[in-house]
Amino acid sequence: MIGVLTQSELYEKTISNMVECKSRGAYLMGLTTYGNYNIEDTASFTVYVPKTEECFATSLAVIPLQLMGYYVSVAKGLDVDKPRNLAKSVTVE
């Protein structure tokens, strides 16, 4: 499970959800801004993005999430340049 903790008003709720998932055996990755180091007590792995205005933090969070999606797909042996069913999702009538 990946917890994206970039909004301060949802931080505690997201941590609570992550703790619930961890109690059920999930491997947790946390993605947050610098300064929120208490997430390391909950998450198995943490990625930090630079601190910025909250309205821009999700834009920064997209970069490591896309990289993770790419590397997971490559590790699974999927073709990242020609994803299956791509034509179905981008075809416009």
PyMOL Python script that loads the backbone (N, CA, C, O; Angstrom):
from pymol import cmd

cmd.read_pdbstr("""\
ATOM      1  N   MET A   1       0.843  -1.167   0.000  1.00  0.00           N
ATOM      2  CA  MET A   1       0.000   0.000   0.000  1.00  0.00           C
ATOM      3  C   MET A   1       0.891   1.233   0.000  1.00  0.00           C
ATOM      4  O   MET A   1       1.946   1.258   0.633  1.00  0.00           O
ATOM      5  N   ILE A   2       0.447   2.249  -0.719  1.00  0.00           N
ATOM      6  CA  ILE A   2       1.178   3.509  -0.764  1.00  0.00           C
ATOM      7  C   ILE A   2       0.312   4.587  -0.138  1.00  0.00           C
ATOM      8  O   ILE A   2      -0.804   4.843  -0.591  1.00  0.00           O
ATOM      9  N   GLY A   3       0.828   5.210   0.896  1.00  0.00           N
ATOM     10  CA  GLY A   3       0.132   6.311   1.536  1.00  0.00           C
ATOM     11  C   GLY A   3       0.741   7.618   1.076  1.00  0.00           C
ATOM     12  O   GLY A   3       1.928   7.867   1.288  1.00  0.00           O
ATOM     13  N   VAL A   4      -0.071   8.456   0.445  1.00  0.00           N
ATOM     14  CA  VAL A   4       0.394   9.765  -0.023  1.00  0.00           C
ATOM     15  C   VAL A   4      -0.053  10.785   1.016  1.00  0.00           C
ATOM     16  O   VAL A   4      -1.240  11.089   1.135  1.00  0.00           O
ATOM     17  N   LEU A   5       0.910  11.308   1.763  1.00  0.00           N
ATOM     18  CA  LEU A   5       0.618  12.214   2.873  1.00  0.00           C
ATOM     19  C   LEU A   5       1.133  13.605   2.561  1.00  0.00           C
ATOM     20  O   LEU A   5       2.134  14.048   3.125  1.00  0.00           O
ATOM     21  N   THR A   6       0.451  14.286   1.669  1.00  0.00           N
ATOM     22  CA  THR A   6       0.892  15.621   1.274  1.00  0.00           C
ATOM     23  C   THR A   6      -0.047  16.715   1.774  1.00  0.00           C
ATOM     24  O   THR A   6       0.287  17.896   1.680  1.00  0.00           O
ATOM     25  N   GLN A   7      -1.202  16.352   2.298  1.00  0.00           N
ATOM     26  CA  GLN A   7      -2.157  17.337   2.798  1.00  0.00           C
ATOM     27  C   GLN A   7      -2.253  17.229   4.311  1.00  0.00           C
ATOM     28  O   GLN A   7      -2.573  16.168   4.847  1.00  0.00           O
ATOM     29  N   SER A   8      -1.974  18.327   4.993  1.00  0.00           N
ATOM     30  CA  SER A   8      -1.934  18.298   6.454  1.00  0.00           C
ATOM     31  C   SER A   8      -3.282  17.958   7.078  1.00  0.00           C
ATOM     32  O   SER A   8      -3.323  17.319   8.130  1.00  0.00           O
ATOM     33  N   GLU A   9      -4.382  18.367   6.458  1.00  0.00           N
ATOM     34  CA  GLU A   9      -5.688  18.093   7.046  1.00  0.00           C
ATOM     35  C   GLU A   9      -6.082  16.623   6.962  1.00  0.00           C
ATOM     36  O   GLU A   9      -6.961  16.182   7.702  1.00  0.00           O
ATOM     37  N   LEU A  10      -5.451  15.859   6.081  1.00  0.00           N
ATOM     38  CA  LEU A  10      -5.733  14.429   5.953  1.00  0.00           C
ATOM     39  C   LEU A  10      -4.607  13.551   6.504  1.00  0.00           C
ATOM     40  O   LEU A  10      -4.678  12.326   6.414  1.00  0.00           O
ATOM     41  N   TYR A  11      -3.585  14.164   7.064  1.00  0.00           N
ATOM     42  CA  TYR A  11      -2.394  13.430   7.499  1.00  0.00           C
ATOM     43  C   TYR A  11      -2.728  12.359   8.539  1.00  0.00           C
ATOM     44  O   TYR A  11      -2.377  11.193   8.363  1.00  0.00           O
ATOM     45  N   GLU A  12      -3.406  12.752   9.623  1.00  0.00           N
ATOM     46  CA  GLU A  12      -3.702  11.802  10.702  1.00  0.00           C
ATOM     47  C   GLU A  12      -4.630  10.693  10.233  1.00  0.00           C
ATOM     48  O   GLU A  12      -4.465   9.539  10.630  1.00  0.00           O
ATOM     49  N   LYS A  13      -5.603  11.027   9.395  1.00  0.00           N
ATOM     50  CA  LYS A  13      -6.532  10.024   8.885  1.00  0.00           C
ATOM     51  C   LYS A  13      -5.805   9.009   7.999  1.00  0.00           C
ATOM     52  O   LYS A  13      -6.075   7.810   8.068  1.00  0.00           O
ATOM     53  N   THR A  14      -4.891   9.495   7.175  1.00  0.00           N
ATOM     54  CA  THR A  14      -4.131   8.606   6.305  1.00  0.00           C
ATOM     55  C   THR A  14      -3.209   7.700   7.116  1.00  0.00           C
ATOM     56  O   THR A  14      -3.079   6.514   6.815  1.00  0.00           O
ATOM     57  N   ILE A  15      -2.566   8.258   8.147  1.00  0.00           N
ATOM     58  CA  ILE A  15      -1.722   7.441   9.028  1.00  0.00           C
ATOM     59  C   ILE A  15      -2.559   6.347   9.679  1.00  0.00           C
ATOM     60  O   ILE A  15      -2.127   5.197   9.765  1.00  0.00           O
ATOM     61  N   SER A  16      -3.753   6.704  10.137  1.00  0.00           N
ATOM     62  CA  SER A  16      -4.647   5.726  10.762  1.00  0.00           C
ATOM     63  C   SER A  16      -4.993   4.609   9.791  1.00  0.00           C
ATOM     64  O   SER A  16      -4.999   3.439  10.174  1.00  0.00           O
ATOM     65  N   ASN A  17      -5.281   4.953   8.538  1.00  0.00           N
ATOM     66  CA  ASN A  17      -5.578   3.934   7.525  1.00  0.00           C
ATOM     67  C   ASN A  17      -4.362   3.057   7.241  1.00  0.00           C
ATOM     68  O   ASN A  17      -4.491   1.854   7.015  1.00  0.00           O
ATOM     69  N   MET A  18      -3.183   3.671   7.254  1.00  0.00           N
ATOM     70  CA  MET A  18      -1.964   2.897   7.014  1.00  0.00           C
ATOM     71  C   MET A  18      -1.701   1.916   8.148  1.00  0.00           C
ATOM     72  O   MET A  18      -1.294   0.780   7.908  1.00  0.00           O
ATOM     73  N   VAL A  19      -1.933   2.353   9.380  1.00  0.00           N
ATOM     74  CA  VAL A  19      -1.752   1.459  10.537  1.00  0.00           C
ATOM     75  C   VAL A  19      -2.714   0.288  10.442  1.00  0.00           C
ATOM     76  O   VAL A  19      -2.348  -0.841  10.769  1.00  0.00           O
ATOM     77  N   GLU A  20      -3.935   0.539  10.000  1.00  0.00           N
ATOM     78  CA  GLU A  20      -4.922  -0.530   9.834  1.00  0.00           C
ATOM     79  C   GLU A  20      -4.463  -1.538   8.787  1.00  0.00           C
ATOM     80  O   GLU A  20      -4.583  -2.747   8.990  1.00  0.00           O
ATOM     81  N   CYS A  21      -3.935  -1.042   7.668  1.00  0.00           N
ATOM     82  CA  CYS A  21      -3.427  -1.937   6.625  1.00  0.00           C
ATOM     83  C   CYS A  21      -2.222  -2.730   7.111  1.00  0.00           C
ATOM     84  O   CYS A  21      -2.081  -3.912   6.796  1.00  0.00           O
ATOM     85  N   LYS A  22      -1.351  -2.078   7.882  1.00  0.00           N
ATOM     86  CA  LYS A  22      -0.164  -2.755   8.393  1.00  0.00           C
ATOM     87  C   LYS A  22      -0.552  -3.876   9.348  1.00  0.00           C
ATOM     88  O   LYS A  22       0.091  -4.926   9.373  1.00  0.00           O
ATOM     89  N   SER A  23      -1.608  -3.655  10.138  1.00  0.00           N
ATOM     90  CA  SER A  23      -2.047  -4.691  11.071  1.00  0.00           C
ATOM     91  C   SER A  23      -2.575  -5.915  10.333  1.00  0.00           C
ATOM     92  O   SER A  23      -2.662  -6.998  10.911  1.00  0.00           O
ATOM     93  N   ARG A  24      -2.926  -5.753   9.065  1.00  0.00           N
ATOM     94  CA  ARG A  24      -3.404  -6.871   8.251  1.00  0.00           C
ATOM     95  C   ARG A  24      -2.303  -7.455   7.383  1.00  0.00           C
ATOM     96  O   ARG A  24      -2.568  -8.286   6.514  1.00  0.00           O
ATOM     97  N   GLY A  25      -1.067  -7.022   7.614  1.00  0.00           N
ATOM     98  CA  GLY A  25       0.073  -7.626   6.944  1.00  0.00           C
ATOM     99  C   GLY A  25       0.563  -6.921   5.691  1.00  0.00           C
ATOM    100  O   GLY A  25       1.364  -7.489   4.949  1.00  0.00           O
ATOM    101  N   ALA A  26       0.112  -5.713   5.433  1.00  0.00           N
ATOM    102  CA  ALA A  26       0.526  -5.004   4.225  1.00  0.00           C
ATOM    103  C   ALA A  26       1.927  -4.417   4.376  1.00  0.00           C
ATOM    104  O   ALA A  26       2.349  -4.046   5.471  1.00  0.00           O
ATOM    105  N   TYR A  27       2.625  -4.344   3.264  1.00  0.00           N
ATOM    106  CA  TYR A  27       3.904  -3.641   3.191  1.00  0.00           C
ATOM    107  C   TYR A  27       3.573  -2.203   2.837  1.00  0.00           C
ATOM    108  O   TYR A  27       2.887  -1.953   1.847  1.00  0.00           O
ATOM    109  N   LEU A  28       4.046  -1.263   3.625  1.00  0.00           N
ATOM    110  CA  LEU A  28       3.661   0.133   3.455  1.00  0.00           C
ATOM    111  C   LEU A  28       4.786   0.993   2.908  1.00  0.00           C
ATOM    112  O   LEU A  28       5.939   0.897   3.328  1.00  0.00           O
ATOM    113  N   MET A  29       4.410   1.836   1.955  1.00  0.00           N
ATOM    114  CA  MET A  29       5.304   2.873   1.465  1.00  0.00           C
ATOM    115  C   MET A  29       4.618   4.196   1.753  1.00  0.00           C
ATOM    116  O   MET A  29       3.435   4.364   1.459  1.00  0.00           O
ATOM    117  N   GLY A  30       5.344   5.116   2.316  1.00  0.00           N
ATOM    118  CA  GLY A  30       4.801   6.441   2.580  1.00  0.00           C
ATOM    119  C   GLY A  30       5.475   7.468   1.697  1.00  0.00           C
ATOM    120  O   GLY A  30       6.687   7.423   1.487  1.00  0.00           O
ATOM    121  N   LEU A  31       4.689   8.390   1.182  1.00  0.00           N
ATOM    122  CA  LEU A  31       5.220   9.472   0.373  1.00  0.00           C
ATOM    123  C   LEU A  31       4.743  10.765   1.014  1.00  0.00           C
ATOM    124  O   LEU A  31       3.542  11.026   1.077  1.00  0.00           O
ATOM    125  N   THR A  32       5.676  11.567   1.485  1.00  0.00           N
ATOM    126  CA  THR A  32       5.328  12.789   2.197  1.00  0.00           C
ATOM    127  C   THR A  32       6.381  13.857   1.952  1.00  0.00           C
ATOM    128  O   THR A  32       7.364  13.623   1.248  1.00  0.00           O
ATOM    129  N   THR A  33       6.172  15.019   2.531  1.00  0.00           N
ATOM    130  CA  THR A  33       7.129  16.112   2.386  1.00  0.00           C
ATOM    131  C   THR A  33       8.187  16.031   3.472  1.00  0.00           C
ATOM    132  O   THR A  33       7.976  15.401   4.509  1.00  0.00           O
ATOM    133  N   TYR A  34       9.315  16.665   3.234  1.00  0.00           N
ATOM    134  CA  TYR A  34      10.367  16.714   4.241  1.00  0.00           C
ATOM    135  C   TYR A  34       9.819  17.330   5.516  1.00  0.00           C
ATOM    136  O   TYR A  34       9.048  18.289   5.466  1.00  0.00           O
ATOM    137  N   GLY A  35      10.211  16.790   6.642  1.00  0.00           N
ATOM    138  CA  GLY A  35       9.768  17.284   7.931  1.00  0.00           C
ATOM    139  C   GLY A  35       8.766  16.372   8.612  1.00  0.00           C
ATOM    140  O   GLY A  35       8.608  16.439   9.831  1.00  0.00           O
ATOM    141  N   ASN A  36       8.083  15.520   7.857  1.00  0.00           N
ATOM    142  CA  ASN A  36       7.124  14.582   8.434  1.00  0.00           C
ATOM    143  C   ASN A  36       7.797  13.234   8.701  1.00  0.00           C
ATOM    144  O   ASN A  36       7.424  12.210   8.130  1.00  0.00           O
ATOM    145  N   TYR A  37       8.785  13.263   9.574  1.00  0.00           N
ATOM    146  CA  TYR A  37       9.606  12.069   9.791  1.00  0.00           C
ATOM    147  C   TYR A  37       8.935  11.031  10.673  1.00  0.00           C
ATOM    148  O   TYR A  37       9.414   9.899  10.742  1.00  0.00           O
ATOM    149  N   ASN A  38       7.841  11.372  11.351  1.00  0.00           N
ATOM    150  CA  ASN A  38       7.173  10.382  12.202  1.00  0.00           C
ATOM    151  C   ASN A  38       6.484   9.295  11.387  1.00  0.00           C
ATOM    152  O   ASN A  38       6.038   8.298  11.956  1.00  0.00           O
ATOM    153  N   ILE A  39       6.387   9.457  10.084  1.00  0.00           N
ATOM    154  CA  ILE A  39       5.814   8.403   9.244  1.00  0.00           C
ATOM    155  C   ILE A  39       6.719   7.173   9.200  1.00  0.00           C
ATOM    156  O   ILE A  39       6.256   6.069   8.914  1.00  0.00           O
ATOM    157  N   GLU A  40       8.005   7.362   9.482  1.00  0.00           N
ATOM    158  CA  GLU A  40       8.938   6.245   9.448  1.00  0.00           C
ATOM    159  C   GLU A  40       8.615   5.197  10.503  1.00  0.00           C
ATOM    160  O   GLU A  40       9.043   4.048  10.385  1.00  0.00           O
ATOM    161  N   ASP A  41       7.861   5.580  11.540  1.00  0.00           N
ATOM    162  CA  ASP A  41       7.430   4.600  12.538  1.00  0.00           C
ATOM    163  C   ASP A  41       6.363   3.666  11.978  1.00  0.00           C
ATOM    164  O   ASP A  41       6.210   2.543  12.458  1.00  0.00           O
ATOM    165  N   THR A  42       5.634   4.115  10.981  1.00  0.00           N
ATOM    166  CA  THR A  42       4.522   3.340  10.415  1.00  0.00           C
ATOM    167  C   THR A  42       4.911   2.652   9.117  1.00  0.00           C
ATOM    168  O   THR A  42       4.675   1.455   8.956  1.00  0.00           O
ATOM    169  N   ALA A  43       5.502   3.391   8.193  1.00  0.00           N
ATOM    170  CA  ALA A  43       5.789   2.873   6.857  1.00  0.00           C
ATOM    171  C   ALA A  43       7.073   2.057   6.841  1.00  0.00           C
ATOM    172  O   ALA A  43       8.010   2.328   7.593  1.00  0.00           O
ATOM    173  N   SER A  44       7.100   1.063   5.977  1.00  0.00           N
ATOM    174  CA  SER A  44       8.297   0.248   5.788  1.00  0.00           C
ATOM    175  C   SER A  44       9.334   0.991   4.960  1.00  0.00           C
ATOM    176  O   SER A  44      10.535   0.769   5.114  1.00  0.00           O
ATOM    177  N   PHE A  45       8.873   1.864   4.092  1.00  0.00           N
ATOM    178  CA  PHE A  45       9.749   2.610   3.193  1.00  0.00           C
ATOM    179  C   PHE A  45       9.128   3.986   3.003  1.00  0.00           C
ATOM    180  O   PHE A  45       7.914   4.096   2.833  1.00  0.00           O
ATOM    181  N   THR A  46       9.935   5.029   3.029  1.00  0.00           N
ATOM    182  CA  THR A  46       9.413   6.389   2.916  1.00  0.00           C
ATOM    183  C   THR A  46      10.159   7.160   1.838  1.00  0.00           C
ATOM    184  O   THR A  46      11.383   7.080   1.738  1.00  0.00           O
ATOM    185  N   VAL A  47       9.419   7.903   1.038  1.00  0.00           N
ATOM    186  CA  VAL A  47       9.970   8.780   0.020  1.00  0.00           C
ATOM    187  C   VAL A  47       9.560  10.202   0.387  1.00  0.00           C
ATOM    188  O   VAL A  47       8.409  10.458   0.741  1.00  0.00           O
ATOM    189  N   TYR A  48      10.509  11.111   0.300  1.00  0.00           N
ATOM    190  CA  TYR A  48      10.237  12.507   0.643  1.00  0.00           C
ATOM    191  C   TYR A  48      10.315  13.383  -0.594  1.00  0.00           C
ATOM    192  O   TYR A  48      11.193  13.217  -1.440  1.00  0.00           O
ATOM    193  N   VAL A  49       9.382  14.315  -0.680  1.00  0.00           N
ATOM    194  CA  VAL A  49       9.408  15.336  -1.725  1.00  0.00           C
ATOM    195  C   VAL A  49       9.668  16.671  -1.039  1.00  0.00           C
ATOM    196  O   VAL A  49       9.394  16.815   0.152  1.00  0.00           O
ATOM    197  N   PRO A  50      10.190  17.646  -1.770  1.00  0.00           N
ATOM    198  CA  PRO A  50      10.479  18.940  -1.143  1.00  0.00           C
ATOM    199  C   PRO A  50       9.216  19.601  -0.578  1.00  0.00           C
ATOM    200  O   PRO A  50       8.113  19.430  -1.099  1.00  0.00           O
ATOM    201  N   LYS A  51       9.415  20.350   0.489  1.00  0.00           N
ATOM    202  CA  LYS A  51       8.308  21.072   1.097  1.00  0.00           C
ATOM    203  C   LYS A  51       7.927  22.242   0.201  1.00  0.00           C
ATOM    204  O   LYS A  51       8.790  22.987  -0.262  1.00  0.00           O
ATOM    205  N   THR A  52       6.640  22.396  -0.038  1.00  0.00           N
ATOM    206  CA  THR A  52       6.119  23.477  -0.872  1.00  0.00           C
ATOM    207  C   THR A  52       4.701  23.780  -0.422  1.00  0.00           C
ATOM    208  O   THR A  52       4.218  23.196   0.548  1.00  0.00           O
ATOM    209  N   GLU A  53       4.037  24.681  -1.112  1.00  0.00           N
ATOM    210  CA  GLU A  53       2.633  24.947  -0.808  1.00  0.00           C
ATOM    211  C   GLU A  53       1.838  23.658  -0.995  1.00  0.00           C
ATOM    212  O   GLU A  53       2.110  22.881  -1.910  1.00  0.00           O
ATOM    213  N   GLU A  54       0.852  23.435  -0.123  1.00  0.00           N
ATOM    214  CA  GLU A  54       0.100  22.184  -0.190  1.00  0.00           C
ATOM    215  C   GLU A  54      -0.581  21.970  -1.534  1.00  0.00           C
ATOM    216  O   GLU A  54      -0.739  20.829  -1.969  1.00  0.00           O
ATOM    217  N   CYS A  55      -0.983  23.037  -2.193  1.00  0.00           N
ATOM    218  CA  CYS A  55      -1.669  22.867  -3.477  1.00  0.00           C
ATOM    219  C   CYS A  55      -0.718  22.364  -4.575  1.00  0.00           C
ATOM    220  O   CYS A  55      -1.180  21.854  -5.595  1.00  0.00           O
ATOM    221  N   PHE A  56       0.595  22.500  -4.382  1.00  0.00           N
ATOM    222  CA  PHE A  56       1.565  22.015  -5.354  1.00  0.00           C
ATOM    223  C   PHE A  56       2.217  20.689  -4.953  1.00  0.00           C
ATOM    224  O   PHE A  56       2.898  20.069  -5.770  1.00  0.00           O
ATOM    225  N   ALA A  57       2.021  20.250  -3.720  1.00  0.00           N
ATOM    226  CA  ALA A  57       2.708  19.061  -3.213  1.00  0.00           C
ATOM    227  C   ALA A  57       2.319  17.806  -3.981  1.00  0.00           C
ATOM    228  O   ALA A  57       3.168  16.945  -4.214  1.00  0.00           O
ATOM    229  N   THR A  58       1.063  17.682  -4.379  1.00  0.00           N
ATOM    230  CA  THR A  58       0.664  16.494  -5.129  1.00  0.00           C
ATOM    231  C   THR A  58       1.318  16.457  -6.510  1.00  0.00           C
ATOM    232  O   THR A  58       1.575  15.381  -7.049  1.00  0.00           O
ATOM    233  N   SER A  59       1.585  17.627  -7.077  1.00  0.00           N
ATOM    234  CA  SER A  59       2.287  17.664  -8.371  1.00  0.00           C
ATOM    235  C   SER A  59       3.700  17.114  -8.225  1.00  0.00           C
ATOM    236  O   SER A  59       4.202  16.448  -9.131  1.00  0.00           O
ATOM    237  N   LEU A  60       4.340  17.385  -7.101  1.00  0.00           N
ATOM    238  CA  LEU A  60       5.670  16.828  -6.846  1.00  0.00           C
ATOM    239  C   LEU A  60       5.598  15.339  -6.536  1.00  0.00           C
ATOM    240  O   LEU A  60       6.512  14.587  -6.874  1.00  0.00           O
ATOM    241  N   ALA A  61       4.521  14.913  -5.897  1.00  0.00           N
ATOM    242  CA  ALA A  61       4.376  13.501  -5.520  1.00  0.00           C
ATOM    243  C   ALA A  61       4.185  12.600  -6.731  1.00  0.00           C
ATOM    244  O   ALA A  61       4.503  11.412  -6.679  1.00  0.00           O
ATOM    245  N   VAL A  62       3.670  13.156  -7.818  1.00  0.00           N
ATOM    246  CA  VAL A  62       3.419  12.360  -9.018  1.00  0.00           C
ATOM    247  C   VAL A  62       4.713  11.787  -9.592  1.00  0.00           C
ATOM    248  O   VAL A  62       4.716  10.679 -10.129  1.00  0.00           O
ATOM    249  N   ILE A  63       5.797  12.523  -9.482  1.00  0.00           N
ATOM    250  CA  ILE A  63       7.057  12.100 -10.103  1.00  0.00           C
ATOM    251  C   ILE A  63       7.561  10.777  -9.527  1.00  0.00           C
ATOM    252  O   ILE A  63       7.783   9.845 -10.301  1.00  0.00           O
ATOM    253  N   PRO A  64       7.754  10.641  -8.203  1.00  0.00           N
ATOM    254  CA  PRO A  64       8.202   9.340  -7.702  1.00  0.00           C
ATOM    255  C   PRO A  64       7.164   8.237  -7.886  1.00  0.00           C
ATOM    256  O   PRO A  64       7.532   7.071  -8.031  1.00  0.00           O
ATOM    257  N   LEU A  65       5.880   8.577  -7.883  1.00  0.00           N
ATOM    258  CA  LEU A  65       4.850   7.559  -8.097  1.00  0.00           C
ATOM    259  C   LEU A  65       4.899   7.019  -9.524  1.00  0.00           C
ATOM    260  O   LEU A  65       4.737   5.816  -9.732  1.00  0.00           O
ATOM    261  N   GLN A  66       5.121   7.891 -10.510  1.00  0.00           N
ATOM    262  CA  GLN A  66       5.235   7.422 -11.890  1.00  0.00           C
ATOM    263  C   GLN A  66       6.491   6.579 -12.085  1.00  0.00           C
ATOM    264  O   GLN A  66       6.467   5.570 -12.790  1.00  0.00           O
ATOM    265  N   LEU A  67       7.582   6.997 -11.459  1.00  0.00           N
ATOM    266  CA  LEU A  67       8.813   6.199 -11.550  1.00  0.00           C
ATOM    267  C   LEU A  67       8.622   4.822 -10.927  1.00  0.00           C
ATOM    268  O   LEU A  67       9.087   3.819 -11.468  1.00  0.00           O
ATOM    269  N   MET A  68       7.937   4.778  -9.789  1.00  0.00           N
ATOM    270  CA  MET A  68       7.682   3.490  -9.156  1.00  0.00           C
ATOM    271  C   MET A  68       6.813   2.614 -10.062  1.00  0.00           C
ATOM    272  O   MET A  68       7.074   1.420 -10.208  1.00  0.00           O
ATOM    273  N   GLY A  69       5.782   3.206 -10.669  1.00  0.00           N
ATOM    274  CA  GLY A  69       4.932   2.450 -11.592  1.00  0.00           C
ATOM    275  C   GLY A  69       5.728   1.894 -12.756  1.00  0.00           C
ATOM    276  O   GLY A  69       5.515   0.760 -13.186  1.00  0.00           O
ATOM    277  N   TYR A  70       6.646   2.703 -13.262  1.00  0.00           N
ATOM    278  CA  TYR A  70       7.497   2.253 -14.374  1.00  0.00           C
ATOM    279  C   TYR A  70       8.366   1.070 -13.956  1.00  0.00           C
ATOM    280  O   TYR A  70       8.393   0.045 -14.637  1.00  0.00           O
ATOM    281  N   TYR A  71       9.079   1.214 -12.833  1.00  0.00           N
ATOM    282  CA  TYR A  71      10.006   0.162 -12.420  1.00  0.00           C
ATOM    283  C   TYR A  71       9.290  -1.111 -11.966  1.00  0.00           C
ATOM    284  O   TYR A  71       9.817  -2.207 -12.153  1.00  0.00           O
ATOM    285  N   VAL A  72       8.124  -0.988 -11.384  1.00  0.00           N
ATOM    286  CA  VAL A  72       7.347  -2.180 -11.020  1.00  0.00           C
ATOM    287  C   VAL A  72       6.899  -2.900 -12.284  1.00  0.00           C
ATOM    288  O   VAL A  72       6.953  -4.128 -12.347  1.00  0.00           O
ATOM    289  N   SER A  73       6.459  -2.156 -13.286  1.00  0.00           N
ATOM    290  CA  SER A  73       6.034  -2.774 -14.548  1.00  0.00           C
ATOM    291  C   SER A  73       7.188  -3.484 -15.235  1.00  0.00           C
ATOM    292  O   SER A  73       7.028  -4.591 -15.749  1.00  0.00           O
ATOM    293  N   VAL A  74       8.353  -2.844 -15.242  1.00  0.00           N
ATOM    294  CA  VAL A  74       9.533  -3.478 -15.847  1.00  0.00           C
ATOM    295  C   VAL A  74       9.901  -4.745 -15.077  1.00  0.00           C
ATOM    296  O   VAL A  74      10.219  -5.768 -15.685  1.00  0.00           O
ATOM    297  N   ALA A  75       9.862  -4.687 -13.752  1.00  0.00           N
ATOM    298  CA  ALA A  75      10.198  -5.860 -12.927  1.00  0.00           C
ATOM    299  C   ALA A  75       9.216  -7.011 -13.158  1.00  0.00           C
ATOM    300  O   ALA A  75       9.589  -8.179 -13.057  1.00  0.00           O
ATOM    301  N   LYS A  76       7.961  -6.677 -13.467  1.00  0.00           N
ATOM    302  CA  LYS A  76       6.966  -7.710 -13.733  1.00  0.00           C
ATOM    303  C   LYS A  76       7.049  -8.233 -15.165  1.00  0.00           C
ATOM    304  O   LYS A  76       6.342  -9.175 -15.524  1.00  0.00           O
ATOM    305  N   GLY A  77       7.901  -7.633 -15.976  1.00  0.00           N
ATOM    306  CA  GLY A  77       8.061  -8.082 -17.354  1.00  0.00           C
ATOM    307  C   GLY A  77       7.014  -7.528 -18.303  1.00  0.00           C
ATOM    308  O   GLY A  77       6.817  -8.074 -19.389  1.00  0.00           O
ATOM    309  N   LEU A  78       6.339  -6.455 -17.916  1.00  0.00           N
ATOM    310  CA  LEU A  78       5.329  -5.853 -18.783  1.00  0.00           C
ATOM    311  C   LEU A  78       5.993  -4.893 -19.766  1.00  0.00           C
ATOM    312  O   LEU A  78       7.042  -4.317 -19.475  1.00  0.00           O
ATOM    313  N   ASP A  79       5.377  -4.729 -20.920  1.00  0.00           N
ATOM    314  CA  ASP A  79       5.897  -3.823 -21.929  1.00  0.00           C
ATOM    315  C   ASP A  79       5.417  -2.415 -21.606  1.00  0.00           C
ATOM    316  O   ASP A  79       4.245  -2.097 -21.811  1.00  0.00           O
ATOM    317  N   VAL A  80       6.301  -1.579 -21.107  1.00  0.00           N
ATOM    318  CA  VAL A  80       5.912  -0.236 -20.689  1.00  0.00           C
ATOM    319  C   VAL A  80       5.725   0.711 -21.873  1.00  0.00           C
ATOM    320  O   VAL A  80       5.095   1.759 -21.729  1.00  0.00           O
ATOM    321  N   ASP A  81       6.267   0.355 -23.046  1.00  0.00           N
ATOM    322  CA  ASP A  81       6.126   1.210 -24.216  1.00  0.00           C
ATOM    323  C   ASP A  81       4.836   0.945 -24.989  1.00  0.00           C
ATOM    324  O   ASP A  81       4.337   1.823 -25.692  1.00  0.00           O
ATOM    325  N   LYS A  82       4.308  -0.247 -24.859  1.00  0.00           N
ATOM    326  CA  LYS A  82       3.051  -0.598 -25.524  1.00  0.00           C
ATOM    327  C   LYS A  82       2.168  -1.356 -24.542  1.00  0.00           C
ATOM    328  O   LYS A  82       2.047  -2.579 -24.620  1.00  0.00           O
ATOM    329  N   PRO A  83       1.551  -0.619 -23.612  1.00  0.00           N
ATOM    330  CA  PRO A  83       0.713  -1.309 -22.622  1.00  0.00           C
ATOM    331  C   PRO A  83      -0.484  -1.993 -23.278  1.00  0.00           C
ATOM    332  O   PRO A  83      -1.030  -1.509 -24.269  1.00  0.00           O
ATOM    333  N   ARG A  84      -0.876  -3.125 -22.707  1.00  0.00           N
ATOM    334  CA  ARG A  84      -2.018  -3.867 -23.199  1.00  0.00           C
ATOM    335  C   ARG A  84      -3.292  -3.028 -23.025  1.00  0.00           C
ATOM    336  O   ARG A  84      -3.438  -2.344 -22.013  1.00  0.00           O
ATOM    337  N   ASN A  85      -4.182  -3.069 -23.960  1.00  0.00           N
ATOM    338  CA  ASN A  85      -5.472  -2.354 -23.949  1.00  0.00           C
ATOM    339  C   ASN A  85      -5.327  -0.832 -23.961  1.00  0.00           C
ATOM    340  O   ASN A  85      -6.281  -0.133 -23.620  1.00  0.00           O
ATOM    341  N   LEU A  86      -4.177  -0.302 -24.338  1.00  0.00           N
ATOM    342  CA  LEU A  86      -4.005   1.152 -24.391  1.00  0.00           C
ATOM    343  C   LEU A  86      -4.964   1.776 -25.407  1.00  0.00           C
ATOM    344  O   LEU A  86      -5.554   2.824 -25.144  1.00  0.00           O
ATOM    345  N   ALA A  87      -5.116   1.140 -26.549  1.00  0.00           N
ATOM    346  CA  ALA A  87      -5.994   1.692 -27.588  1.00  0.00           C
ATOM    347  C   ALA A  87      -7.424   1.842 -27.086  1.00  0.00           C
ATOM    348  O   ALA A  87      -8.115   2.784 -27.472  1.00  0.00           O
ATOM    349  N   LYS A  88      -7.873   0.938 -26.241  1.00  0.00           N
ATOM    350  CA  LYS A  88      -9.227   1.016 -25.711  1.00  0.00           C
ATOM    351  C   LYS A  88      -9.411   2.241 -24.812  1.00  0.00           C
ATOM    352  O   LYS A  88     -10.494   2.827 -24.771  1.00  0.00           O
ATOM    353  N   SER A  89      -8.364   2.624 -24.101  1.00  0.00           N
ATOM    354  CA  SER A  89      -8.505   3.728 -23.148  1.00  0.00           C
ATOM    355  C   SER A  89      -8.248   5.099 -23.761  1.00  0.00           C
ATOM    356  O   SER A  89      -8.658   6.107 -23.186  1.00  0.00           O
ATOM    357  N   VAL A  90      -7.589   5.165 -24.899  1.00  0.00           N
ATOM    358  CA  VAL A  90      -7.293   6.470 -25.486  1.00  0.00           C
ATOM    359  C   VAL A  90      -8.064   6.738 -26.779  1.00  0.00           C
ATOM    360  O   VAL A  90      -7.964   7.832 -27.333  1.00  0.00           O
ATOM    361  N   THR A  91      -8.825   5.766 -27.266  1.00  0.00           N
ATOM    362  CA  THR A  91      -9.589   5.961 -28.490  1.00  0.00           C
ATOM    363  C   THR A  91     -10.766   6.890 -28.217  1.00  0.00           C
ATOM    364  O   THR A  91     -11.534   6.685 -27.276  1.00  0.00           O
ATOM    365  N   VAL A  92     -10.891   7.901 -29.046  1.00  0.00           N
ATOM    366  CA  VAL A  92     -11.982   8.861 -28.915  1.00  0.00           C
ATOM    367  C   VAL A  92     -12.892   8.709 -30.129  1.00  0.00           C
ATOM    368  O   VAL A  92     -12.422   8.668 -31.266  1.00  0.00           O
ATOM    369  N   GLU A  93     -14.170   8.628 -29.885  1.00  0.00           N
ATOM    370  CA  GLU A  93     -15.117   8.474 -31.009  1.00  0.00           C
ATOM    371  C   GLU A  93     -15.660   9.811 -31.431  1.00  0.00           C
ATOM    372  O   GLU A  93     -16.468   9.884 -32.357  1.00  0.00           O
TER     373      GLU A  93
END
""", "prot")
cmd.dss("prot")
cmd.show_as("cartoon", "prot")
cmd.util.cbc("prot")
cmd.orient("prot")
